[in-house]
Amino acid sequence: MGAELQGHIQVRKLNIDENPRTADRYQVRSIPTLILFTGGSEQTRVVGAVPRSMIRREIDPHLPAATPAQASASAEA
């Protein structure tokens, strides 16, 4: 999933044991938790170990529309 999203999203990882205030600020109550931000605002959240397809279903609506070349490359992968 990383290669096809390169240039569209940035992924950051947070160790909640070392950063409890940040985890509390974003109400992270379970790990793993994926939070998608756009312009500093939370757009969607995925909590727990879930299939890649579920993650894509949550984040895809928030990504820029794919060009035809990107869409066919994703379909072939």
Backbone as JSON Lines, residues from 0, in Angstrom:
{"i":0,"aa":"M","n":[0.83,-1.19,0.0],"ca":[0.0,0.0,0.0],"c":[0.87,1.24,0.0]}
{"i":1,"aa":"G","n":[2.06,1.18,0.56],"ca":[2.9,2.36,0.67],"c":[3.29,2.98,-0.65]}
{"i":2,"aa":"A","n":[3.7,2.17,-1.62],"ca":[4.2,2.7,-2.88],"c":[3.12,3.46,-3.65]}
{"i":3,"aa":"E","n":[1.91,2.94,-3.7],"ca":[0.88,3.61,-4.48],"c":[0.38,4.89,-3.82]}
{"i":4,"aa":"L","n":[0.65,5.07,-2.53],"ca":[0.22,6.29,-1.84],"c":[1.35,7.29,-1.67]}
{"i":5,"aa":"Q","n":[2.56,6.91,-2.1],"ca":[3.71,7.8,-1.97],"c":[3.43,9.12,-2.68]}
{"i":6,"aa":"G","n":[3.7,10.21,-2.0],"ca":[3.43,11.53,-2.55],"c":[2.04,12.05,-2.24]}
{"i":7,"aa":"H","n":[1.16,11.18,-1.74],"ca":[-0.2,11.58,-1.41],"c":[-0.42,11.69,0.1]}
{"i":8,"aa":"I","n":[0.29,10.87,0.87],"ca":[0.15,10.91,2.32],"c":[1.52,10.81,2.97]}
{"i":9,"aa":"Q","n":[1.6,11.26,4.2],"ca":[2.78,11.09,5.03],"c":[2.36,10.24,6.22]}
{"i":10,"aa":"V","n":[3.17,9.26,6.57],"ca":[2.85,8.4,7.7],"c":[3.81,8.73,8.84]}
{"i":11,"aa":"R","n":[3.27,8.91,10.02],"ca":[4.05,9.17,11.21],"c":[3.66,8.16,12.27]}
{"i":12,"aa":"K","n":[4.63,7.78,13.06],"ca":[4.42,6.78,14.09],"c":[4.67,7.44,15.45]}
{"i":13,"aa":"L","n":[3.88,7.08,16.45],"ca":[4.02,7.65,17.78],"c":[4.09,6.53,18.8]}
{"i":14,"aa":"N","n":[5.12,6.54,19.63],"ca":[5.22,5.6,20.74],"c":[4.41,6.19,21.89]}
{"i":15,"aa":"I","n":[3.25,5.59,22.18],"ca":[2.38,6.19,23.19],"c":[2.94,6.03,24.6]}
{"i":16,"aa":"D","n":[3.83,5.08,24.84],"ca":[4.45,4.96,26.15],"c":[5.4,6.13,26.41]}
{"i":17,"aa":"E","n":[6.05,6.6,25.36],"ca":[6.98,7.71,25.49],"c":[6.3,9.07,25.32]}
{"i":18,"aa":"N","n":[5.08,9.07,24.8],"ca":[4.36,10.33,24.52],"c":[2.91,10.24,25.03]}
{"i":19,"aa":"P","n":[2.72,10.02,26.32],"ca":[1.35,9.83,26.82],"c":[0.46,11.07,26.67]}
{"i":20,"aa":"R","n":[1.03,12.26,26.72],"ca":[0.21,13.47,26.57],"c":[-0.37,13.57,25.16]}
{"i":21,"aa":"T","n":[0.46,13.24,24.17],"ca":[-0.01,13.3,22.79],"c":[-1.08,12.23,22.56]}
{"i":22,"aa":"A","n":[-0.86,11.03,23.09],"ca":[-1.86,9.97,22.96],"c":[-3.17,10.39,23.62]}
{"i":23,"aa":"D","n":[-3.08,11.03,24.77],"ca":[-4.29,11.5,25.45],"c":[-4.97,12.61,24.66]}
{"i":24,"aa":"R","n":[-4.17,13.52,24.11],"ca":[-4.72,14.63,23.33],"c":[-5.58,14.13,22.17]}
{"i":25,"aa":"Y","n":[-5.12,13.04,21.53],"ca":[-5.84,12.49,20.38],"c":[-6.73,11.3,20.76]}
{"i":26,"aa":"Q","n":[-6.91,11.1,22.05],"ca":[-7.79,10.07,22.59],"c":[-7.48,8.68,22.03]}
{"i":27,"aa":"V","n":[-6.19,8.36,22.0],"ca":[-5.77,7.02,21.59],"c":[-5.95,6.11,22.79]}
{"i":28,"aa":"R","n":[-6.88,5.19,22.69],"ca":[-7.21,4.29,23.8],"c":[-6.81,2.85,23.51]}
{"i":29,"aa":"S","n":[-6.48,2.59,22.27],"ca":[-6.12,1.23,21.86],"c":[-5.07,1.33,20.77]}
{"i":30,"aa":"I","n":[-4.21,0.32,20.71],"ca":[-3.23,0.29,19.63],"c":[-3.38,-1.02,18.87]}
{"i":31,"aa":"P","n":[-3.19,-0.96,17.58],"ca":[-2.85,0.21,16.78],"c":[-4.06,1.12,16.54]}
{"i":32,"aa":"T","n":[-3.78,2.4,16.4],"ca":[-4.77,3.39,16.01],"c":[-4.19,4.2,14.86]}
{"i":33,"aa":"L","n":[-4.92,4.29,13.77],"ca":[-4.52,5.1,12.63],"c":[-5.48,6.28,12.56]}
{"i":34,"aa":"I","n":[-4.91,7.49,12.55],"ca":[-5.73,8.7,12.44],"c":[-5.27,9.43,11.19]}
{"i":35,"aa":"L","n":[-6.21,9.74,10.31],"ca":[-5.9,10.49,9.09],"c":[-6.28,11.95,9.32]}
{"i":36,"aa":"F","n":[-5.28,12.82,9.14],"ca":[-5.5,14.26,9.27],"c":[-5.38,14.91,7.91]}
{"i":37,"aa":"T","n":[-6.2,15.91,7.67],"ca":[-6.08,16.76,6.49],"c":[-6.14,18.2,7.0]}
{"i":38,"aa":"G","n":[-5.09,18.95,6.71],"ca":[-5.05,20.33,7.16],"c":[-5.13,20.47,8.67]}
{"i":39,"aa":"G","n":[-4.64,19.48,9.4],"ca":[-4.65,19.53,10.86],"c":[-5.93,19.05,11.51]}
{"i":40,"aa":"S","n":[-6.93,18.68,10.71],"ca":[-8.19,18.19,11.25],"c":[-8.33,16.69,11.03]}
{"i":41,"aa":"E","n":[-8.79,15.99,12.05],"ca":[-9.0,14.55,11.91],"c":[-10.12,14.3,10.92]}
{"i":42,"aa":"Q","n":[-9.84,13.41,9.96],"ca":[-10.84,13.06,8.95],"c":[-11.46,11.7,9.21]}
{"i":43,"aa":"T","n":[-10.62,10.75,9.63],"ca":[-11.12,9.41,9.91],"c":[-10.15,8.72,10.86]}
{"i":44,"aa":"R","n":[-10.61,7.64,11.46],"ca":[-9.82,6.9,12.45],"c":[-10.11,5.41,12.27]}
{"i":45,"aa":"V","n":[-9.06,4.61,12.33],"ca":[-9.18,3.16,12.28],"c":[-8.5,2.62,13.52]}
{"i":46,"aa":"V","n":[-9.23,1.85,14.32],"ca":[-8.69,1.33,15.57],"c":[-8.63,-0.19,15.5]}
{"i":47,"aa":"G","n":[-7.5,-0.73,15.91],"ca":[-7.32,-2.18,15.96],"c":[-6.64,-2.7,14.71]}
{"i":48,"aa":"A","n":[-6.27,-3.96,14.79],"ca":[-5.64,-4.64,13.65],"c":[-6.74,-5.02,12.67]}
{"i":49,"aa":"V","n":[-6.75,-4.35,11.54],"ca":[-7.8,-4.56,10.54],"c":[-7.15,-4.88,9.2]}
{"i":50,"aa":"P","n":[-7.87,-5.5,8.3],"ca":[-7.32,-5.79,6.97],"c":[-7.0,-4.51,6.2]}
{"i":51,"aa":"R","n":[-6.03,-4.62,5.33],"ca":[-5.63,-3.5,4.48],"c":[-6.82,-2.92,3.72]}
{"i":52,"aa":"S","n":[-7.73,-3.77,3.28],"ca":[-8.89,-3.29,2.52],"c":[-9.75,-2.34,3.36]}
{"i":53,"aa":"M","n":[-9.85,-2.59,4.64],"ca":[-10.64,-1.71,5.51],"c":[-9.94,-0.36,5.68]}
{"i":54,"aa":"I","n":[-8.62,-0.38,5.79],"ca":[-7.87,0.87,5.89],"c":[-8.06,1.68,4.63]}
{"i":55,"aa":"R","n":[-7.93,1.04,3.48],"ca":[-8.11,1.75,2.2],"c":[-9.52,2.31,2.07]}
{"i":56,"aa":"R","n":[-10.52,1.55,2.5],"ca":[-11.9,2.02,2.43],"c":[-12.08,3.29,3.25]}
{"i":57,"aa":"E","n":[-11.37,3.41,4.35],"ca":[-11.47,4.58,5.2],"c":[-10.7,5.78,4.66]}
{"i":58,"aa":"I","n":[-9.5,5.53,4.11],"ca":[-8.67,6.67,3.71],"c":[-8.88,7.12,2.27]}
{"i":59,"aa":"D","n":[-9.27,6.21,1.38],"ca":[-9.42,6.56,-0.04],"c":[-10.31,7.78,-0.3]}
{"i":60,"aa":"P","n":[-11.44,7.93,0.39],"ca":[-12.28,9.11,0.11],"c":[-11.59,10.44,0.42]}
{"i":61,"aa":"H","n":[-10.53,10.41,1.19],"ca":[-9.84,11.63,1.59],"c":[-8.6,11.92,0.75]}
{"i":62,"aa":"L","n":[-8.3,11.05,-0.2],"ca":[-7.14,11.23,-1.06],"c":[-7.53,11.98,-2.32]}
{"i":63,"aa":"P","n":[-6.57,12.67,-2.94],"ca":[-6.87,13.32,-4.22],"c":[-7.32,12.28,-5.23]}
{"i":64,"aa":"A","n":[-8.18,12.66,-6.15],"ca":[-8.65,11.74,-7.19],"c":[-7.47,11.22,-7.99]}
{"i":65,"aa":"A","n":[-7.47,9.93,-8.25],"ca":[-6.38,9.32,-8.99],"c":[-6.48,9.67,-10.47]}
{"i":66,"aa":"T","n":[-5.32,9.83,-11.08],"ca":[-5.3,10.01,-12.52],"c":[-5.55,8.66,-13.16]}
{"i":67,"aa":"P","n":[-5.94,8.61,-14.43],"ca":[-6.18,7.31,-15.08],"c":[-4.97,6.38,-15.01]}
{"i":68,"aa":"A","n":[-3.75,6.91,-15.13],"ca":[-2.56,6.07,-15.06],"c":[-2.39,5.48,-13.68]}
{"i":69,"aa":"Q","n":[-2.64,6.28,-12.64],"ca":[-2.52,5.78,-11.28],"c":[-3.61,4.74,-11.01]}
{"i":70,"aa":"A","n":[-4.8,4.96,-11.51],"ca":[-5.9,4.02,-11.27],"c":[-5.6,2.68,-11.91]}
{"i":71,"aa":"S","n":[-5.06,2.68,-13.15],"ca":[-4.78,1.39,-13.8],"c":[-3.59,0.72,-13.15]}
{"i":72,"aa":"A","n":[-2.61,1.48,-12.66],"ca":[-1.45,0.87,-11.98],"c":[-1.9,0.23,-10.68]}
{"i":73,"aa":"S","n":[-2.83,0.86,-9.96],"ca":[-3.34,0.3,-8.73],"c":[-4.15,-0.97,-8.99]}
{"i":74,"aa":"A","n":[-4.9,-0.97,-10.08],"ca":[-5.71,-2.14,-10.42],"c":[-4.83,-3.32,-10.78]}
{"i":75,"aa":"E","n":[-3.65,-3.07,-11.36],"ca":[-2.76,-4.15,-11.75],"c":[-2.01,-4.72,-10.56]}
{"i":76,"aa":"A","n":[-1.86,-3.95,-9.48],"ca":[-1.06,-4.39,-8.33],"c":[-1.74,-5.47,-7.52]}
